[in-house]
Amino acid sequence: MAKPSETSNLPNSALPTMFRPPVNRAMRVLDRSFFRKTVPLSAATVFKNSDISRVRGALQKSQELLDVPKMNVIREVKVDDAVKKCLLLNERVKYDDAATWSSTIHDLVEKETIGLRPYELALDYDFWTYADIMAAILPEDLLPEIPQGFTQVGHVSHINLREQYVPYKQFIAQVLLDKNPNIKTVIRKTEDVGSHSEFRTFPFELLGGENDMNVIQCEQECEFRFDYSRVYWNSRLETEHRRLVQKFRPGEMVCDVMAGVGPFAVPAGKKKIFVWANDLNPYGWEVMQDAIKRNRVGSFVTPFNKDGREFIRWSANELLESGPLEVTLPPKRKERRSARKEEQAPLPPPEVMIRPTVFDHYVMNLPATALQFLDAFPGLYAGKESLFAPYTSQALPMVHVYCFSGHSEDEADDHADICKRIAERIGYPVRLEDRIGGNGNQELELSIHNVRLVSPNKQMFCASFRLPKEVAFREV
């Protein structure tokens, strides 16, 4: 699965107790049979199948149909050796107490359209949601914050547990597996991302399911295959990957400095955007090579395995020296099923694209430390002023750098902190008022995008700015 999943179906306190699962807070080994339950209800038997739709609409309008999530209200019952359809009614309607019937039911009964009868509704473990089951097992003092969110990468569910829930980790993992058929493995990280590896991997504990970390992950119509224990991947960032890729235009040249397995680079290549994609992790580089081949973007995406700071300066010079590269794309015929071969229109001419010799964008997706790498930009194009405006139509590159900052009550404080840190690394003033639409330096085209809240006091941002000429052409 490509997207992160959320088990967001917390038990609804508005539901009558009779529809909640049995409670056993002393359970220490998951016993699915314990969650069998019979709920006494009333049902409206519809004597003619042709009346079912009309009767259902009438009872829905009178609010007498059973209203329970995931519940099919149409059931079959035997009446005088014949199988008939019936509609389950809400718990307030009693088949043997006409005082609980609305005028709608009275009218339908009098016209012999329906007949009311008792119905024993059987519920079992499969009916209850993850949250329902956990609410019936966990101690009462843990119910307000039942672990709900998890990140899914391929068939692996990665869940974070607070200390008080760790004793119940096997319960949590098993119920997650039961309630999510596309999950085969449940893990939790035991230490922070990157605490033991510069490659942003993390130590983890297998909580349940198969001990298999080799996943297939799809994002932006691209397929990636990798060992999740050996690379960094965060499915919660798919929206951000998509947002930034949409800023690139076909034929532009992108330098992805910390590319990982290619969540920016490979989708960009599919859009005919040229990318030089680099990652320090040798295994991540191998995975990126596989993704480039698997998604057929080799004409546009070139992988590298270098240090990020070194890559920034090396790639700018190497791209210039390599010169423009012509890429010819064979035409694709749009087949018409009804057309005969001799009627097919001639193929259009091949599309020819020229790879630029300078970068239009730099992507720096290493939020913990990417700002520190900005000191590689001063003097990047020193002596090459004639390649850029006003001498040509080529603008200096946009830099998209990811970082963490606080989560202040006033986000302007966090944005100001980011501006200060950027300015320190590039040796050029960057201020809040320089943001697009502000009253500062509009040549910077500065914007700061709030990506996601990582923790109550930690926010992830993407700061984008046009590399100033005073930085790019500086003699260093």
C-alpha positions in Angstrom: 0.0 0.0 0.0 1.3 3.5 -0.9 -0.4 5.5 1.7 -0.1 5.7 5.4 -3.0 4.2 7.2 -4.9 5.4 10.3 -7.1 3.1 12.4 -9.3 6.1 13.1 -12.5 4.2 14.1 -12.4 4.8 17.8 -15.4 3.3 19.7 -18.3 5.6 19.3 -19.7 6.5 22.8 -23.0 7.4 21.1 -23.6 3.7 20.2 -25.7 1.8 22.7 -23.7 -0.5 25.0 -25.4 -3.5 23.5 -23.4 -3.1 20.3 -20.0 -2.8 21.9 -17.8 -5.8 22.4 -17.6 -7.8 25.6 -14.9 -6.5 28.0 -12.1 -8.5 29.5 -9.3 -6.4 31.0 -7.7 -9.5 32.5 -7.0 -11.1 29.0 -3.4 -11.8 28.5 -3.5 -14.0 25.4 -5.8 -12.9 22.6 -9.0 -15.1 22.7 -11.0 -14.2 19.6 -13.8 -16.6 20.7 -14.5 -14.4 23.7 -15.9 -11.7 21.4 -18.9 -13.6 20.4 -22.1 -11.9 21.3 -25.8 -12.0 20.6 -27.9 -8.9 20.5 -31.7 -9.2 20.7 -33.5 -7.0 18.2 -36.7 -6.7 16.3 -37.0 -7.1 12.5 -39.5 -6.1 9.9 -40.2 -9.1 7.6 -41.2 -7.9 4.1 -43.7 -10.3 2.6 -43.1 -9.3 -1.0 -39.5 -8.8 -2.3 -40.8 -6.1 -4.6 -41.6 -4.0 -1.6 -38.1 -4.1 0.0 -36.8 -0.9 -1.4 -40.0 1.1 -0.6 -40.2 -0.3 2.9 -36.5 0.4 3.6 -36.9 4.0 2.4 -39.9 4.5 4.6 -38.2 3.0 7.7 -35.1 5.0 7.0 -37.2 8.2 6.9 -38.9 7.4 10.2 -35.4 6.6 11.7 -36.3 3.1 12.7 -33.8 1.1 10.7 -30.8 -0.2 12.6 -28.0 2.3 12.3 -24.7 0.6 13.1 -21.5 1.1 11.1 -20.7 -1.8 8.7 -24.0 -3.5 9.4 -26.1 -4.9 6.6 -29.7 -4.3 7.7 -31.2 -6.7 5.1 -31.3 -10.3 6.4 -33.0 -13.5 5.5 -35.5 -15.3 7.7 -37.7 -18.4 7.4 -41.5 -17.8 7.4 -43.7 -20.8 7.0 -40.9 -22.8 5.3 -40.3 -19.9 2.9 -37.2 -17.6 2.9 -38.1 -14.0 3.2 -36.2 -10.8 3.5 -36.3 -8.7 6.7 -35.0 -5.4 7.8 -33.3 -5.0 11.2 -34.8 -2.3 13.3 -33.1 -0.1 15.9 -33.1 -1.2 19.5 -35.9 1.2 20.5 -38.4 -0.7 18.4 -39.9 -3.7 20.2 -41.7 -6.3 18.0 -44.2 -7.1 20.9 -44.8 -3.5 22.0 -46.9 -1.5 19.6 -46.3 1.6 21.7 -42.7 1.7 20.4 -43.8 1.7 16.8 -44.1 4.8 14.7 -47.1 5.6 12.5 -45.0 4.3 9.6 -44.7 0.9 11.1 -48.3 0.8 12.2 -49.4 1.6 8.7 -47.1 -1.0 7.1 -48.3 -3.7 9.5 -52.0 -2.8 9.0 -51.6 -3.1 5.2 -49.8 -6.5 5.8 -46.8 -5.2 3.9 -44.5 -6.2 6.9 -44.7 -8.2 10.0 -42.6 -7.7 13.1 -40.7 -10.5 14.7 -37.7 -11.0 17.1 -34.3 -11.3 15.7 -31.1 -12.6 17.3 -28.2 -10.6 15.8 -24.9 -12.6 16.2 -21.7 -10.5 16.4 -18.1 -11.8 16.7 -14.5 -10.8 16.6 -14.6 -10.1 12.9 -17.2 -7.4 13.3 -15.4 -5.3 15.9 -12.8 -2.7 14.8 -9.2 -2.5 16.1 -10.2 0.3 18.4 -13.3 -1.6 19.7 -11.2 -4.6 20.6 -8.4 -2.6 22.2 -11.0 -0.7 24.2 -12.3 -4.0 25.6 -8.9 -5.3 26.5 -6.7 -2.4 27.8 -6.9 -1.1 31.3 -9.4 1.8 31.7 -6.6 4.3 32.4 -5.1 3.7 29.0 -8.3 4.1 27.0 -8.1 7.9 26.3 -5.0 7.5 24.1 -5.3 4.0 22.5 -2.5 3.8 19.9 -4.2 4.6 16.7 -1.9 5.9 14.0 0.6 3.7 12.1 2.7 4.2 9.0 2.4 1.5 6.4 5.3 0.7 4.0 4.4 -2.1 1.7 3.1 -4.9 3.9 4.9 -3.5 7.0 3.1 -1.5 9.7 5.4 0.8 11.7 3.7 1.8 14.9 5.1 4.1 17.7 4.1 3.1 21.2 4.3 5.2 24.4 5.9 3.5 27.3 2.7 2.7 29.1 1.4 0.7 26.1 4.6 -1.4 25.6 3.4 -4.2 27.9 0.4 -4.7 25.4 2.5 -4.6 22.3 1.7 -8.2 21.2 -2.0 -7.6 21.6 -1.8 -4.4 19.6 0.3 -6.0 16.8 -2.0 -9.1 16.6 -5.2 -7.1 16.4 -3.6 -4.7 13.8 -2.8 -7.8 11.7 -6.3 -9.2 12.1 -8.0 -6.0 11.1 -5.7 -5.0 8.2 -5.4 -7.9 5.7 -2.8 -6.1 3.7 -0.4 -5.9 6.6 1.8 -8.9 7.2 4.5 -7.5 9.6 4.2 -5.1 12.5 7.3 -3.4 14.0 8.1 -0.5 16.4 11.2 1.5 16.4 13.2 1.2 19.6 15.3 4.3 19.1 15.0 7.6 17.1 15.6 7.6 13.4 19.3 8.2 12.6 20.4 7.7 16.2 22.6 4.8 15.1 23.0 5.4 11.4 23.8 8.3 9.2 21.5 6.7 6.6 18.4 7.5 8.7 17.6 3.8 9.4 16.5 2.9 12.9 16.6 -0.1 15.2 13.3 -1.9 15.5 11.5 -4.7 17.2 9.3 -7.2 15.4 5.9 -7.2 17.3 4.0 -9.6 15.1 3.6 -11.3 11.7 6.3 -12.3 9.3 9.9 -11.3 9.8 10.1 -9.9 6.3 11.2 -6.3 5.6 11.4 -6.6 1.8 8.6 -4.4 0.7 7.0 -3.2 -2.5 5.9 0.5 -2.2 4.0 2.5 -4.8 3.9 6.2 -4.9 3.0 8.7 -7.7 2.5 5.7 -10.1 6.1 4.6 -9.4 7.1 1.3 -7.9 10.0 0.9 -5.4 11.3 -2.3 -3.9 13.6 -2.3 -0.9 14.5 -3.7 2.4 12.8 -1.2 4.8 15.3 -1.9 7.5 18.2 -0.6 5.3 16.8 2.7 3.9 14.8 5.6 5.0 11.2 5.8 3.8 8.2 7.7 5.3 4.9 7.2 3.6 3.5 10.2 5.4 5.6 12.4 3.1 3.8 11.3 -0.2 1.8 14.6 -0.3 5.0 16.5 0.1 6.8 14.5 -2.5 4.0 15.2 -4.9 3.8 18.9 -4.0 7.5 19.6 -4.8 7.6 17.5 -8.0 4.7 19.5 -9.3 6.9 22.6 -9.1 9.3 21.2 -11.7 8.7 21.6 -15.4 9.4 19.1 -18.2 12.9 19.7 -19.5 14.2 21.3 -16.3 17.3 20.0 -14.5 17.0 19.0 -10.8 19.8 18.1 -8.4 18.5 15.8 -5.7 21.3 15.9 -3.1 19.9 13.4 -0.6 17.6 11.4 -2.8 17.1 8.3 -0.7 15.5 5.6 -3.0 14.1 8.3 -5.3 10.7 9.4 -4.1 11.3 12.9 -5.7 13.6 11.8 -8.5 11.8 8.8 -10.1 8.3 10.5 -10.3 10.0 13.6 -11.7 11.7 11.5 -14.3 8.3 10.1 -15.3 7.3 13.7 -16.0 10.3 14.2 -18.4 12.3 16.2 -15.8 16.0 15.6 -15.8 17.4 14.6 -12.4 20.8 13.9 -11.0 20.0 12.0 -7.9 22.5 11.3 -5.1 22.5 9.4 -1.9 25.3 8.4 0.5 23.7 5.1 1.4 25.2 2.4 -1.0 22.2 0.2 -0.6 19.8 3.2 -1.2 21.8 3.9 -4.3 21.3 0.3 -5.5 17.6 0.5 -4.8 17.4 3.8 -6.7 19.1 2.2 -9.7 16.5 -0.6 -9.6 13.7 2.0 -9.4 15.0 3.9 -12.3 15.1 0.8 -14.4 11.8 -0.6 -13.1 10.0 2.6 -13.8 11.8 3.2 -17.2 13.1 6.7 -16.4 16.7 6.0 -17.3 16.7 8.7 -20.0 16.0 11.3 -17.3 17.3 10.1 -13.9 21.0 9.5 -13.2 21.9 8.0 -9.8 25.1 8.8 -7.8 26.6 7.6 -4.5 28.5 10.5 -3.0 28.7 12.7 0.1 26.0 15.4 -0.2 28.2 18.4 0.3 30.7 17.1 -2.2 28.0 16.3 -4.7 26.6 19.9 -4.7 29.8 21.4 -5.9 31.0 18.4 -8.1 27.7 18.0 -9.9 27.4 21.7 -10.9 30.9 21.6 -12.5 30.4 18.1 -14.0 27.1 19.0 -15.6 28.6 22.1 -17.2 31.6 20.1 -18.5 29.3 17.3 -19.8 27.5 19.8 -22.0 24.0 19.5 -23.3 22.7 16.0 -23.9 20.1 15.1 -26.5 17.4 12.6 -25.5 15.2 11.2 -28.2 11.9 9.8 -27.1 10.2 7.3 -29.5 6.7 8.3 -30.4 3.8 6.4 -29.0 0.8 5.4 -31.2 -2.6 5.8 -29.8 -4.4 2.7 -31.0 -8.0 2.8 -32.0 -9.6 -0.5 -31.5 -12.0 -0.2 -34.4 -9.4 1.0 -36.9 -7.7 -1.4 -39.3 -3.9 -1.3 -39.6 -4.1 0.4 -43.0 -6.3 3.1 -41.5 -3.9 3.9 -38.6 -2.5 7.5 -38.7 1.2 7.7 -39.3 3.4 7.9 -36.2 4.3 11.5 -35.1 8.0 12.4 -35.2 10.2 11.4 -32.2 10.3 14.0 -29.3 13.8 15.4 -28.8 14.7 17.0 -25.5 18.0 18.6 -24.5 19.3 18.1 -21.0 20.4 21.5 -19.6 23.9 22.3 -18.5 22.9 24.0 -15.2 20.5 23.1 -12.5 17.1 24.7 -12.2 16.4 23.2 -8.7 18.3 21.7 -5.8 16.4 19.4 -3.4 17.9 18.7 0.0 15.7 16.3 1.9 17.6 15.6 5.0 15.7 17.6 7.6 17.9 16.9 10.5 21.1 18.3 8.9 20.4 19.6 5.4 20.7 23.3 6.4 24.4 22.6 7.3 25.1 21.6 3.7 24.1 25.1 2.4 27.6 26.2 2.9 28.5 24.4 -0.3 26.6 27.0 -2.4 28.8 30.1 -2.0 30.9 30.3 -5.2 29.0 27.5 -6.9 29.0 29.4 -10.2 31.9 31.8 -9.6 33.1 33.1 -12.9 30.1 31.7 -14.7 27.9 34.8 -14.6 27.5 34.9 -18.3 25.4 31.7 -18.2 22.6 33.3 -16.3 20.3 36.3 -16.4 20.6 39.0 -17.5 23.1 37.6 -20.0 20.7 34.7 -20.9 17.2 33.6 -20.0 18.5 31.1 -17.4 17.7 32.0 -13.8 19.8 30.9 -10.9 18.6 27.7 -9.3 15.8 27.4 -6.7 17.0 25.6 -3.5 14.4 23.5 -1.6 15.9 22.6 1.8 14.1 20.6 4.4 14.6 21.2 8.1 13.1 20.8 11.6 12.3 23.7 13.9 10.1 24.2 16.9 6.3 24.2 17.0 5.7 27.7 18.4 2.3 29.3 19.1 3.3 31.8 16.4 4.7 30.0 13.4 6.4 33.3 12.4 8.9 32.5 15.2 9.8 29.2 13.6 10.0 30.7 10.2 12.3 33.5 11.5 14.5 30.8 13.1 14.8 29.0 9.7 15.7 32.2 7.9 18.4 33.0 10.4 19.9 29.5 10.0 19.9 29.7 6.2 21.5 33.1 6.3 24.3 31.8 8.6 25.2 29.0 6.2 25.1 30.9 2.9 26.6 34.2 4.3 23.7 36.3 3.0 20.8 38.0 4.7 17.5 36.0 4.6 14.6 37.5 6.5 10.9 36.9 7.1 10.0 39.9 5.0 11.8 38.4 2.0 9.0 35.9 1.6 6.9 36.1 -1.5 4.5 39.0 -1.1 6.5 40.6 1.6 8.2 44.0 1.6 11.7 42.6 1.6 14.0 41.2 -1.1 11.6 39.6 -3.6 14.4 38.4 -5.8 14.9 35.6 -3.2 11.4 34.2 -4.0 11.4 32.9 -0.4 8.7 30.6 0.8 8.5 28.4 3.9 6.1 25.5 3.7 4.9 23.6 6.9 5.3 19.9 5.9 4.1 18.0 9.0 4.1 18.1 12.8 6.6 15.4 13.9 6.0 15.8 17.6 4.3 18.3 19.9 7.5 20.5 19.8 9.0 19.6 16.4 7.8 20.7 13.0 9.2 19.8 9.6 9.5 22.6 7.1 10.6 23.1 3.5 12.2 26.4 2.8 12.5 27.4 -0.9 14.6 30.3 -2.2 16.3 31.5 -5.3 20.1 31.2 -4.9 21.3 34.9 -4.6 23.8 36.0 -7.2 25.9 37.4 -4.4 26.2 33.8 -3.1 26.4 31.9 -6.4 29.1 34.1 -8.0 31.1 34.8 -4.8 34.8 34.3 -5.1 35.8 31.8 -2.3 
